[in-house]
Amino acid sequence: MKNTIKVERAKKDITQAGLAEQLGVSRQTINAIEKGKFVPSTVLALKMARFFQCKIENIFILEEED
């Protein structure tokens, strides 16, 4: 699954650590999600969408092989 978290963070000028603090997770979690090494829970994905004020589908892109 691809994601646009890094792009969304840049739009809001927020670091991984800043986003992690806002969402109540570690910076390492945000890093792992951005790199595609970790798929977030539904709750965390919804929190991200709320934070970035967009739909989940704008952040996470399901690929054919997923």
Secondary structure, 3 states (H helix, E strand, C coil): CEECHHHHHHHHCCCHHHHHHHHCCCHHHHHHHHCCCCCCCHHHHHHHHHHHCCCHHHHEECCCCC
